[in-house]
């Protein structure tokens, strides 16, 4: 069952769509979309995929939409000052408390990934884990700002959003996908509101996270929860995501760089993203293998590279058994490269995790 409501926060009303019924002992999955998108255009393909049913049986999902970004939204009042990225992240504790939830597993894309990461930095007790797609941890540089100004003069807003989400090859070759998303932006979204969210994102500060160094300060500002970073190898965000990986704690961070994949992995290769999500959630201790069918890959490619450490203490040995390390040339403090074979017939032994 789906129900949507507007939650009053200190930065205006936030549109939320809740699927399922929250339970006190288990987290919910909380999603946050990218600029130019809303919960439907960003996440519908992923959550409607048949492989997602297993996760949805155990976890309610709350889709959060940035102010004015829902379908057929009215233009925000002229007196309304659009929230900054930091302020948008501060609406989330209110949303979580509104639904009576203890904690969340965050799933964000682009601007939404940034909002969730900021939220986790400031409210680590409310976040069990993060799945961040296309995250850029940096502020806009001077050259980026100049380029954006020139783009505003020469491109329409839909063109600007398309270039933000998709890679050049994708734009030139996958005409149906681009036409679909261009239609989403122009026909279902309020252009004025989209522009305000886009400008807010491009005015963001740096995440200000720092990779902990063994023997270094224990007060380093970093994400405390387990984090899965996801990006397609043809995405315009690929360098930013790799950079983010280098700034996070390698013992808690995994980078999934998806082969032959464009700007929206959850749309382009949803089965592979869901498979990674299942392993990630099981690693958090919330799903036992008894409650999951054997994970399988329906993609043409049998391997996808996991660029990240699995040395978390709560990742059991049987999970590691399905990951073959290829980090022979690894430099000190570099995150090891691992390969996951999605078609392996190995079974995952029963986890001691909580079954939600």
N, C-alpha and C positions, 0 to 999 in steps of 0.2 A: 504493500500500500504506500502510495505517495501522498504526502501533504506538504503544502508550501505555506509559509507565513513570513511576515516582515517583522524582524526583531529590531527593537529600538536600541540603538547604541549611542555613545557620546558623539559619534560622527555621522549621525543620520540613520535612517532605516536600512537594514541589510536584508535582502531577499534570500531566504533559505528554503531548500527543498529536502525534506527528510524521507528516506525510504527505509522502512523497517522500524522496529521499536527499540530504543536504547535500553541497555541493561546496566545496572550499577557496576558490576565487576569487570565488564569488558569495555574496551575502547570502541569508538565508532571510527569509520573512515570519513575524514573531512576533506572535501575537494575545493580547490580554488583555481579558477580558469585564467587564461592569458588575456592580454589586451585584444580587443576586436572579437572576442569569443564570449560565450556564456556557458552555463553548465551543459546545455544540450550540444552545441557545436564542438565543445572541447572534449566531453566525456561520454556522450551517448553511445558511440560506436563501441567503446571499451566496456561499458556496463551492460550493454545489450548482448554482448558476445556470450555464447553458450558456456564457455569455459569459466566465465565470471560467476555463474550460478552458485558454485561451491563456496566462494568467498561470501556472497550475499546471503547464504544460508546462516552464516555465523556472525556477520557484522552488519549493523545498520550503516547507512551512508547519508551524510549530510553534505549537500552541495551548497556552497556559499557563493553568492554572486556579488561582485563589487557594486556600489551604488550606481543605479541607472543603467546597468548592463543587461538586465533581463529582457526577454523578448517584448517588443512593442512598448517599451518603457516611455513614459512621458519625459519631455525635456526637463532636466533639473532646474529649479528656480535660479534666477540670476543672482540671488542673494546667497546661494549655497556655495560654500568654498569646498572644492573637491579635496578629499583627504589625501595626505601624502602616503607613501608606502608604509612608513612607520605607523601612521594613524590607522590605516586599514588593518594592519596586524593587531592593533590594540582593540579592534572591534571583536576579535575572535574569543577572548575570554568571556565576554558578555554572551555571545552566541552559545558557547559551550555550557555556561551556567544556565542559560535559558532552557536548554533541553535536558538539564539534569545529568550531564555526562561527566565522568571522572577524568577521562583522557581521550586523546585522538591518535590515529595514525594518519598523518597528513599526506595528501596527494595533490601536488600543484604543478602547473605548467607555466613557464616563462615568468610573467609578472606575478602569477599566483604562487609559483615556487619561491620567489623572493619574499612574498608576504608571509608564507608559512615558515620559511627559514628565520625571518625576523621574529616572528611569533615564538618559535622554539628557543631562540636565543634569550628572550626575555621572560618566557614562561615554561622553562624546561620541565617542570613538574606536571604540565598538562599534555605533554607530547611523548608518546611511546616510541614513535618512529616516523621517519620522513621518506617519501618517495618523490624526488624532485626531478622533473623533466625540463630540460632546456634552461637551467638556472644560470643567470649571470650575476656573480657576486660583486661586480665592480660598479662604481658610479660611471656616468657618462663622462668621457674625457672631452677636452676642448675640441679636438678634431671631430669627435662624434657629434658634439653639439652643433658645430658648423655644418657638418653633413646633413644633420636633421633639419636645420633651418633651410638649407638649399632644397632638400626633399619636399618640405612643406610648400615651397614656392612652385615646384615643378610637378609634383605628383598629387593625385587625389588621395583622400584618407584611406579608401579601400586598398589602393596600390601600396601605400605605406605599410599598412597592416600585413598585407600579403608578403611583402619583402621582409618584414620582421619575423614572420612565422616560417616561411618556406625558403628553401635554397634556390639558387638561380637555375640549376638543372631541372629541378622539380617544376618551377614556374614555366620553363620553356617546353617541357615534355609531357607533364601530367595535366593536360588541359581540363579534363573533366573535374578532377579534384579542385583545381584552382577556381574553376567556374562555380563549383558548389560553395566554396568558402566565400568567394566574392558575393554570391547571392545572399549567404547568411549575413554578411556585414551590411550590405546595402538594403536588403528587404526586411530584415527582422530586427535590426539594431537601430537605436537612436544615434545618429551620426554625431550630434553635439556631445552627447554623453560619452560615446566611445573616444572622442577626441580628448575629453577631459581625463579619462582614465589613462590613455596613452601618454599624455603630457605628464601626468603624475608619475608614471613609471619611468619616463626619461629624465625626471628630476630627482631620481632616487640617489641616496648616498651609498657608499660601499657597505657591504655587510659587516666589515671589520671583524673577520674571523682569522684565527692564526693557528697554524698546525702545531700541536704540542710536540715538544722535543724531549726525548728521554733525558731525565736529569734536569730538565728546565723548570720554569715556573709552573706551579700547579694551578695558578690563577689565570692561565691563558684563556681568552674568550674564544670559545668554539662550540659547535653543536655537541650536546652531551648524549643525544639519542643516536641509535643506529640509523644510518642514512643510505639510501639507494639513489644514486645519481643516474639518470637515463638520458641518452641523446642518440639521435640517428647520425650516421657518419656523413650524411649529406646535409645536415642541418646547419643553418647560419650560426647556431649557438654552440657548435661543437668545441671551439677553442675556449669559450667561456666556461663550459662545463668541465673540461679538462683542468682549467685553471682553478676552478672551485674545488675539484678533487685534491689538488696539490695543497690547498689551504686548510683542509679538514683533517681530523684525527684518522690516520690510516687504519687503526684497529676497529673503527666503528663505521667506516665508509666503504661502499662498493660502487664502482663505476661500471655501468652497463652501456657500452658503445655498440650500437646495433648496426650490423652490416646491411648495406643496400637499403637503407632506411632514410626517409626524409625528415621534414621539420616537425611532424606530429607522429611520433612512434606509436602512440595509443590508438591512432586512426590507421596508420600504415600497416603495423604489425601487432594488432591487439593480442593475439594468442601468445606471442612471445613476451609481451609486457605482463600479461596475466600470470604466465608461468613464473616470471621473476618475482612478481608480487607474492605469489603463494610461498615460494621459498623464503622470501624476506619476512613475511608474517609468521611463518613457522619458526624462523630464527629468533623472532621476538618472544617465542614461547606461548603463542596463543592458539596454535593449531597443532594437534597431534596428527601423525600420519594415519591413524585409525579413522580420523574424520575426513581424510582427503583421499580421493582416488589417485592412482599413480599419475604423476605429472607427465604430460606429453607435449611434444612440439608438433604443430601442424604446418610449420613453415618449410619452405624448400631448403633453406640452409640448415644444416644439422647442428652447427655450432655458432655461438655468439660469445664475444669476448667479454669477460667480466674483469674490468681493470680495477681491482680493489682487494682489500684484505678481508679474509674470512676468519681472522684469528680472534673474533669475539668469543668470550668465554661461554656464551650461551648458544653457540653454533655447534651442534653435536657432530661427532666424528663421522657418523654415517652420511651426513650432508657433505662433509668435506670429501668423503670418498667418491662423490660424483663430480668433483672438481679437480682437474689435473693441472698442476702448476706449471707454468712456462716462464718462470721468472729467473732464468739462468743468468741473464745479463743485468739483473736488477742492481741499481745503485743504492747505497745506504739511504734509508728513510724513503726510498721510492715505494710506491704502492705496487705490490706484486701483480703480475698479469696472470689471470687464470682463465681456463676455457671450460665452459659448461656444455656438455653434450646433452641436448634436450631429448635425444632419442634413446638414451641409455635405458637398459632394462633393469638396472639396479633398483631395488626397492629401498625406501627410506625406512629405517627401523623406527619403532614407536618412540615418540618424543615424550618427555615428561612435562610438556607444556600444559597450560590451561586450555581446556576445550570450551570455546565460547559458543 
